[in-house]
Amino acid sequence: MDEVLLILLGIVWAIGTPILAIVAVVRTGTLRRQNEQLVAEFAALKRQLASGEAPLPPAFAEQGPASLAPPPQAEPAVAAPAPPFEPSAPPVEAAASAPKAAADGAAPPAPPFEPAPELPGEPLPPLVEAAMVPPRVGWEQRLGARAFVWVGAITLALAGIFLVRYSIEEGYLSEEVRVILAAVFGFALVGIAERVRSRDDRIAQALAAAGVAALYGALFSAVTLYEMVSKAAGGGGAIALTAFAIGLSLRHGPFVAGLAFVGGFVSPAIIGSNSPNIPALFGYLLAIAVGTLAVIRLRGWWPLGWGVLAGTAIWAMLWIASEPGGLHWACLFLVGVAGSFVWATWRRISESENPPIDVVGLVWSALVVTGALLVAIVVRDEWTQTAGWIALAAHGVGLYVLGRWVPRYQYIAGLAPLLSLAGLFLWWSTTLGSGPNWDVDRFTWAAVMFGGFYAAAAFALMWNAGRPGFWAALSVGTVFVYFLLCWYVLRNSVPGIPWGLISIGLAVPFLVGAERLTRWRESMPGGTEALGYLAIGVVFFIAAAIALELQREWITVAYAVEFAAVAVIAKRLDLHAMRQLCWLLLAVVVVRFVVNPMILSYPLGVTPIFNWILWGYGLTIAALWVGLRALRPTGDPLLVRATEAAIALLAFVLATLEVRSVFQPGSMTSPGADFMERTFYVLVWGGFALTTLWIARLKHDVVALWAWRLSGALAALTVLVVQVLIANPVFENAGVGRLPILNGLLLAYALPAVMAALAARWVDIEPNKHVAALAGGTASILAFVYASLEVRHLFDPGFERSGLGAEGLELYTYSIVWLLFGVALLAWGFRRGAAMLRHAGMALVCIVVLKVFLIDMAGLQGLLRVFSFLGLGAALIGLGYAYRRFGFDKGQGGAGAP
């Protein structure tokens, strides 16, 4: 008996304590609302008094502040005193008494609770203004009025769970009684929620949610834990309970609806079945999704839509992973869910042309996810059943209809051909065209049907559309990508297909459509844009035919021809959107002809210089130049600059590859390069730099200026670092020839020195004056190296002697040459007024002095030593005289003045 008494007391405490707390919270909420109503009435009265529209009641005049009292006014003789303020007087009676008071000559009383408008330029008193500010909800109110309610609801549910668990552990209640008590507890919570809904809806929502959770717990326990109910009856109970919970959510808020959705979606997984009925399963899931979306559509609880989408995706992925039958039921379920999302949001979409972003994102996500799941199912089935094809096509038709009917979702139509294209590509990639389930004929027919259907549908929907250009582009793009997919997959599987002829055949419908559209574009909004995209389609397929019928190296040339055609058409029709395609084509051309390593393996031919490199790059540059001429008047400077840069880059690569083809005709992919090949690289790059520098000086072109900077820097670094320091003929077998002067050294060092000197004279366009100094210094270094290596070549024509050592006449010749070179630098510096040249010449003369005293004195014998010192002394005296006579202006003072 004591244990039973304790159990009863526990039940009373578990149920009675929360009920008392709920009643206390309800009464507190009622008092709070009454208090807020009194505050609002008091604020309304103060606004009336501050505006001066109503006289001050006697009772309030005695107690209220003096600052709120209206100024005294003289009452008319016929006016009766205003009655005292009565908050309980109904507005109807006051309105009815107004005509009577007016007939008696008295002023009608002001309505007691109607707020008076603020007078312009007259702010309200601080006390009244403070009373008008709505009270802020602080953390204490949020915690006490909201968080405590939900924690209390969760506590109630846990109390019931713990009570049932205790009874199970002690063996007090049978299985049937436990389930019945859990169900009674859930219904009791729902009933209490209905009773308190009129007083506090938040508490009612929490109680209803706890009751629904208890009912689901009772159902799942009866079916899976105790097996009191069959699985079929449990499924029917789950349907009924979910419907009841969804209906209950219409009265108690979105949290109950979300709980109903979760319970309904997990019911099949918990209840389960040894032989599941796939049509019943997917029908049940679709009913749950549609019911929840109906509530969302009615109440506007859009965040719950993401839960519906997540549950749909989870069930579809579980079905794909388990590999059961019933493909057509799963596909029908996904198509139905996609349509349900569109239906649920249709009213919100039709309210305005710009629906909220949350609704738009929900629809986009639902259609993308359901389409991707359809593709996954079809690919997992390996396209063996026609039901998957039909479902994917139905989904695509729905996307087309939505995109055509609702302008806000126009671009979603492009998802339809992409999904089927992804499915076909995944089918091929998973089998690599040789798997046991690979059927090349089936693949070909599927690609032709999907591509042809979507392209034809887009072409048909183009006419009288809000933006026909989009549908024209969709039609052209669909045909083009499906054609490329078929060519890529079938080129090796089915040899002998005339791809070039097929490409020309695909251009014919777009040519006919463009011809017909020329008649309608004046009266059809957006017709000019659609005409441009159809013209692009014709150009694309003709260029593809050219590339396919020729070799692979001509594909890039075809893209360049497309670039020129698109630029010309965009200019003629004034289509900005079409002109943006030039960016894509330009990027393709640059990538394929600049960073593509396969270029080095293309067949060159047997004629040097006049080979594929010249024709391929030359025609590409010519096509880009034609496009550039069309782009200049369009007012798109960024695209014009990019095209100019691409032309300059391709010309640079053309010259470089031609040098490579001359020196390495049969092995262009070899990594190394000998001395003479590097020499010609420097000459070609230096000539390119001088050409672009001259263009920059004439036209003040930014692209030419940067081309000069980059190519000139590359040439200078190559010749100074590689040719002078690392791999000069002294350290490497260069094969420069045995003739004096007219040998490889002239090309390797003297000619680059002349180029650097010319650049130093032409760099007046450069804002940085140090560029001229760098160019002049490069010319001086190269000239010095050339003179020194010519001396070495004179005494050792084959550069057979290793190291830098010299003796005898060769050593004396170095001194003479270096001294003459230093004197020449000084003379040139005097003439040009360039201090840098004078300083370089003086430094070289000092080096010769050190050489004579440190090296020649010990290395030379006899007359050579005498001549060395005589020549050096005479030169130094002459230089001193020159400095005194010509080195400074007469206006300067000091020892150097003449």
Secondary structure, DSSP 8 states (H G I E B T S, - for coil): -HHHHHHHHHHHHHHHHHHHHHHHHHHHHHHHHHHHHHHHHHHHHHHHHHHTSS---HHHHHHS-GGGS-------TT--------TTS-HHHHHHHHHHHHHTT------SS------TT----HHHHHHHS-----HHHHIIIIIHHHHHHHHHHHHHHHHHHHHHHHT-S-HHHHHHHHHHHHHHHHHHHHHHTTT-HHHHHHHHHHHHHHHHHHHHIIIIIS--S-HHHHHHHHHHHHHHHHHHHHHH-HHHHHHHHHHHHHHHHHH--SS--HHHHHHHHHHHHHHHHHHHHHH--THHHHHHHHHHHHHHHHHHHH--S-HHHHHHHHHHHHHHHHHHHHHHHHH-SS--HHHHHHHHHHHHHHHHHHHHHHHHTTT-SHHHHHHHHHHHHHHHHHHHH-GGGGGGGGHHHHHHHHHHHHHHHHHTT-STT--HHHHHHHHHHHHHHHHHHHHHHTTT-SSHHHHHHHHHHHHHHHHHHHHHHHHHHSTT--HHHHHHHHHHHHHHHHHHHHHHTTTSTTHHHHHHHHHHHHHHHHHHHHHHHS-GGGHHHHHHHHHHHHHHHHHHHT-HHHHTHHHHHHHHHHHHHHS-GGGGGS---SSSSSSHHHHHHHHHHHHHHHHHHHHGGGT-HHHHHHHHHHHHHHHHHHHHHHHHHHH-SS-TT-S---HHHHHHHHHHHHHHHHHHHHHHHHH--HHHHHHHHHHHHHHHHIIIIIIIIIS-TTTS-----SSSSSSHHIIIIIHHHHHHHHHHHHGGG-S-THHHHHHHHHHHHHHHHHHHHHHHHHH-TT--S-SS---THHHHHHHHHHHHHHHHHHHHHHHHT-HHHHHHHHHHHHHHHHHIIIIIHHH--THHHHHHHHHHHHHHHHHHHHHHHHSS-TT--STT--
